Amino acid sequence: MNRIVVFLFAMISSRRLVAALAPTAGGNRVFSRTSFALQASKPSGGGRVSGAVQDQNLLDKTTKQDSPQQKGRPQLDTNPPKGTRDFYPQDMRLRTWLFDHWRAVAKSFGFSEYDAPVLESEALYVRKAGEEVTTQLYNFVDKGDRAVALRPEMTPSLARMVMAQKGGLPMPLKWYSIPQCWRYERMTRGRRREHFQWNMDVWGVAGPEAEAELMAAMVTFFENVGLTAEDVGIKVNSRLVIGEVLDSLGIPEEKFAVTCVLVDKLEKVPIEAIQGDLEELGLDRSVVEKLLDVLTNKSLDALKGTLGEDSQAVKELSQFMTLCEAYNIQNWILFDASVVRGLAYYTGIVFEAFDRRGELRAIAGGGRYDKLLETFGGVQTPAAGFGFGDAVIVELLKERDVLPSFESTGVDTVVFAMNQDLYAPAVGVASVLRKAGQSVDVVLEGKKLKWVFKHADRIGAKYCVVVGADEYLNGEVAIKDLSGGAQKSVKIDDLSNWVSDEQ
């Protein structure tokens, strides 16, 4: 009996399949998964149709009752994670413009680009000097039980890469990079939890020639994007200043780095806020007050009077200032003994670019870090560099109204076929134009000519090439100049020459 039922069911199913594939009155039936599904879902001649095929809620009925489909899917938050950004095409054009400027300056100074993983060992950033960067890490333990972190800065990665070569890299080394960096910190204007940063570093040069070269590159960028010394200044100091003061007060060298980190905080908080930390170091208030007295110096001559002419810090800063005059960037530079920078690994000259109006936080900063490699177990190697974030400089360029518009997509020509039969020739025309050096947008679907012109205007195209039936029969296309409105016919064989004439 069971065999008879199975046979009858197979016969009924076969007839339905044949009916679905049978020719229609208008010609042969075209079979596809979609058409067959639609055919099967329609009642035919009153015959019984499977309720499963007709039921549009079949998926919900066959899913477990505690599934998201039954409970209702949660609404997707369309915002990126707090402190991060989406880059829509217009934003990407701005970012690319900025990166191109950074790369152009770095290359003009003879620097080579490098990169490293955004994910690094957590140990690369954990230092015992009270740095904020240690408490701001995006860190976690991965599936291999390794403590890792998203890089908050690039310099430690560079140090790791230099160490990995075990002295095999030719010195001096002049490298640059544009990494994405991550810090879980309080957000303010121009400060995000992720940002891109232009890094330039010189390794193997012990004198201030390295810092002066870096400073000249930074100033070149400012000038290239339309900023002047009236917009931006660069404060300069040396960590040797603090070192000499601490030495004169009998403070041991091992307390140097952490003292610099604490002093750097005094710009943001009163001395009472760090009094406990200072006492833990064995530094009483009189020591800090002596430091603050020195750090209020705003001229190199005044510092010379305090530290004496034999001061190594004064000699180094004087040589640096002389080099800045040689680069003709002295108008951008000013001495400020209060600048110490917050990273513990700085050892010599430090500097910080700032908005002269005082409306924005530091634009860029850096300095000498001769002992960084040594802290990782390597050989002490002289090094200096800077980091330059993307967020603050964009804010400054907007404030000064020198940021270009990025509404235009950069498309030169829109190519449009008047009907589907002419689409293949239109693609051929676009290929010719692209090979001739143009950026070309082909209209991929059937549209009205009015829509095409509006689209071309919206994306900022310069020309619209229309492939029409009559023109194509004559081996021509119609080209409309969207800026002036003039229109002319051009032979398809002459399109390359037309592009050359228009450039």
N, C-alpha and C positions, 0 to 999 in steps of 0.2 A: 504493500500500500504506500509506504514512504517513497519508494522509487517512482511510483506513478505521480505523486505530488510534485516531486523534484522535477520530473520530466515536463509536466504541464507548466510549471513556473518558468522553466527555461524557455519553452516555446512562446509563452506570452511575452517574456522579456525580449526575445529575438524579434518578434513582430513589431514591438514598439521601437526597437533600434532601427529596423528596416524602414519603418514609417518616418522616423526622424531623418533618415538619410535619403529618403525617396525624393525624386525631382518634384519641384513645385510646378504650378501652372506657368510660371514665368521663366522657367529654365531650371538648370541644375541647382540643387540645394548645396550651399557651402557649409561644410561641417566645421564647427569649432567647439571648444569646450563651452563657451558662453552660449552659442546658439542652441546647442544640444540641451544645456541646462534650462534655458528658457522654454524650449519645446516640451521638455519633460514635465515642466511645472504647470502646463496648461491642460485643463480637462479636454479629452478628445472623445467626441461622440457620446458623452455621458458615461464613458468608462470610468472605472475607479482609479483615482490617482492617489499615490502614497501620501498620507498625511505628513510624513517626514519631509517630503519634497516641498509641500506647500507651506509648512510651518516656518516662518521667518525668525522665530525665537528658539530654533532648535538648539543652538549653541548654549543658550542660557539654561535650557531644560536639561541638558546632558552634562552640566557642570556642577561640581559640588556646591552645596548650599552655602558653605562658608567661604567661597571664593570671592575675589575682588569684583567679578562680574555681577554677582548677586548683591553685594553690599554697596556697589557704586564705586567707580574708580576715583581716587583722590585727584583733585585738581592739580595740574602741573604748575609749579611756580616757574614762570617764564623769565624771572630775573636770574642773572648769574650769581654765584656765591658771593656773599658780602665782601666787599673790598676788591673784587675782580671786575673784569670788563669783557663785554662782547665787542668784537671789531667788525662792524658792518662795512660794506665796500668803501663808503666814504671815509670811515675811520681808518681803514687799511691804507687808503691813498695817503692820508696824513702820516701814518706810521712809516710807510715806505719812503715818503719824502724826507722825513726826519732821519731815518736810518741811512738813506743815500747820502745825506749831508755828512753824517758821522763817518761813513766809510770813505767818502771823498777826501775829507781832511786827514784821516788816518793814513790813507794811501799816499797822499801828497807829502807826508812826513816820513815815508818809508817804513810804515808799520805793516805787519802781516796779521791776517785774521786767524783766530783759532776759536774753538768751542769745547765744551765739556758737558757731561750729563747734568740735567737739572736735579737729579737725585744723587745725593752723596752720602758718605758715612757721617753719622751724627758727630763722631769724634773730631771731625775736621773743623767744627765750629764751637765746640764746648771748651771754653778757656776760663781760668779761675781769676778773672780780673774784674768781675762785676759788670761786664758789658751787657747792654740791653739786647744785643743780637742773640745771646744765649737763651734769654727768656722769651724770645719772639719766634723761635723756630717752629716751622711746620714739621714736626718729627713724629715718627711712629716706628714700631717693630714690624718688619715685613714677614712674609710666610716662611722665610728661612731663618727666623729668629735673629735678624740683624737689625741693629738700631740705625735708622737712616733718617735723612731730612731733605726737604726741598731747599735748594741753596738760597741763603739770604744775601749772599754776596759772591763775587767771582774770584777774588784774590786767593783764598785758600785752595780753590780748585787749580788755579794756575800754579801755585806752589807745589801741589801734589804732582802735577804734570811735569814740572821741571825736575822734581826729585826722581820721578819714574825713569827719566833718561840718564840718571846717575852721572852727571857731568858731560854727557854726550852732546849737549846743545852748544852751538857756537855762541860766544858772547862778544859784544853786547847783544842781548835779545830785545827786540822791539816788537811787541805783540799787542793786538787789540781784539775786543770781542763785544758783542751786543747781546748779553744773556738776559733771560727772564729770571727775576729774583722774587723770593717770597718771604714776607715777614708778617707774623700775626701781631699787628700793632694798632694803636688807636689811630683812626683815620682823620685827617684834616685836609684842607685844601692842598692839592698837589701831593698828597701822601696816600698811597693805597697799599693793600696787602700783597698785591703783585704789581710789579713794574718791570720795564725793560731798562737796562743800564748800559751806557757806553763806557767801556773800560779801556784805558790805554796804560801800558806798563813798560818800563825799561829796566832790564836786569843786567848786572855786570858793570855798571858805572857808579863809582863811589862818590863823585863830586856833584855839585849842584847843577852841572850841565844837563843832567837828566831831568830835574824838576823844571828847569827853564824851558827845555824842549817841550815838555808836557804842557806847560803853561801857554806857550806860544800856539800849540795846537788848539787848545781850548779857546783862546782869543780869536784864532782864525775862524773857528766855527761860529762864534758870536757875530763876527763881522759878516760872515757869509749869509747869515739869516736875517740881517738887518738891524742888529743890536749894536749899541755904541758903549763907550766907557761911561757915558752918563746914565745908561740903563743898568749896567752890571759892573760890579767891582770884585776884586779877588783879594781877600785878606790872607796875609802870609805871616807865619811864625815858625819857630823851631822847637821841637821837644827838648832840644839841648838846653833851652832857657830854663825850663823847669828842673831839668837834671842838675844844672849848675847851682840853682837855688837850694835844692834839696841837699846837695852835697855840702854846700856851705853851712847848712843847718845840722849836718851830721845824720841825715836820713839815709839808711842803706839803699843800695841800688835795686834790690829785689822789690822794694816798695814803689819804684818809679812808675811802672805801667799802671798799676791800680790807682795811684794818686792822680795820674793824668785823666783817667776815666772819671774819677770823682770830680775833679776840677772842671771837666767839660760839662758836668751837670749844673754847675753854678750859674750858667747862663739861663737856666730854666727854673731853678728852685733857689730859695735862700739858703745861706750856709747852715742854718739850724736843721734843715731837712736831711743833711748828710753828716751831721755832727757825730751821730752814733757810728757810722762807717769809718769816719776819720779816727775816732777814739780806738776802734778795733785795730786800726793800723798802728796805733801808738803815736798818732799825730795830734798834738793839742792845737787849740784854736790859734795860738800865736804863730805856729808854723803856717797855717792856712792864711792867716792875715798877712804874713810876710810874702807868701806866694801871690796873693791878690794884689798886694802893693806893686809887685813886679809886673804882674799881668795887666795892669792898667796902662802900661806904656803904649803909646800910639806912634812913637817915632823911634827909628833905629838909633838916632843920636842920644835920645833919652835912655835907651836900654844900655848903650855903651857907657853912659855915665854911671849906671847902676851896677853893671857886671864888670866893667873895666875893658880896656882895649885889647887885653890878652884873651878875652873870652872867645872860646871856640865857636859858640853860637853866634856871636856878633860877627866874627870873621866869615862864617859860612853864609849868613844872611846878607852881608855886604857884597860878597862875591855873586850871590844870586841876583841881587838888585842890579849889579853892573851888567850881568848877562841879559836881564829884562830890557835894559836900555839898548843893548845891541839888537835885540829882537824888535825894538820899537813898540813895546807893549807896556811901558812904564806907567802910562796913564790909567791902566786897568788895575795896577798893583798898589796895595797899601799895606804897610806893616801894622799888625795888631797882635800884641803879645798875649791876648786872651784866647786866641784860637789854638786849641790843642787837639781837637778831633776826638771822637769817642771810642775809637778802636785801640785796644791795648798794644797792638803790634807796631804802631808807628814809633820811629826812633829819631827822626831828624826833622827836616823842613816839612811843615804841614800847611795846607791852604784850603780855602773855602770860597767858592763863587757865591755872590749874594745879590739880591735885588736892592738897588740903591734906594728905592722908595720904601723899602722895609715892609712891603705888603705880603711877600711870599717867604717861605722857608728857604733854607740853603738850596742852591741850584745844583751844585756839584762840590766835590771835595776829595782830597787825597793827601798823599805825602810819601815820605820815605819809610820803608819797613825792612831794614837790613837784616833783622834777626828772625824774621818769620820762618824761613826755611830751617833755621836752627831749632826752633820750638817743635818742629816735626821730626827731629832727629837727623836732619841733613846738615850740610856744610854751610856756614854763614855766607850769604851771598848778597851783595848790595842790590837794592831794588827800590823803585819808586813808581807810583801810579796814581790814577784817579778813577772815580766812578761818577757817572753823569746820568741822572735819572730822566726818563722821558716825560713824566707827568708834570713836574714843575716848569720845565722849559716851555712846554706847550701853553701852560697857563700864562707865563710871562709874555710869550709871543702874542697871545690874544690880548693881554693888557696893553701892549704897545702897538697893537693894530698892525702888526707886520706878518701875521700868519696868512699865507695864501688861501684862496678858496679851493676846496677839493670836491666841488659839486660835479665838475666835468669828469666823465669816465675815461677820457683820453682816446675815445673812438674817433677815427678820422672820417669813416664813410659807412653809411648804412646801405645795404644792397637788398633790393626787393623785386620779386617776380610778380608780374601782374596776374598771372594765373598759374595753376599747378603744373601745366605742361612746360612752363618756362623756368621751373625751379632748378632743374639740373643745369641749364645754361647760366642761371644766376649764381649758382655755386662755383661754376667755372670762372665767372667774372670776379667773384670774391677771391678766388685763389690767385688770379693774376695780380690783383691789387695787393694782396698780402705779400706775395713774392717781391713786389716792387717796394715794400717797406711800410705799407699802411696797416693801421689797426682797423679791421673791418667787422661789422656786425651784420650777419645775414638774418633777415626776418624768416623764421623757421616755419611759419604757418600762414594760412591765408588770412589776410587783413585788408581793410580798405586803405586806399592811398592816403586819406586824411589821417588815419591812425598812424601810418608810417611816418608822416612828417612830424606829428606830435611826439612820437617816440624818439625820432632823431633829435628833435629840439630838447627833449627832456634829458637825454644822455650827453648833450653837448657835442654832437657830431658836426663836422664841417660840411659834409656833402651827403647827398642821397642819390644813389645810382638806381634807376628804374629800368628793369628789363621788360620791355613791352613787345607785343607781337609784331607790330609794323617795324619798329626799330631793329628787332632781332633779325627779321628777314633781310634787312639791309646790312647786317653785320655790325650794328651799332647799339649803343645804350644811351639813355637820357641821363644827364648829370645835372643836378640842381645844386647851386651854391647856396647853402642855408644861411649864410651871413648876409649876402647881398640880394639873394632871390633870383639871380640870373640862371638861366637854364640853357644847355646846349647838348648837341648830340656828338658822341665821340665813337670812332671805330673801335671795336673790341681789340683789334690788333694793335691799336695805338694807345691802349690804356697805360702801359708802362711809361711811355713818353709823357702822357698827361700827368702822371704822378710826379715825375721828375720836374715838370714845368711848374707844378703847384707847390713844390717844396721850397 
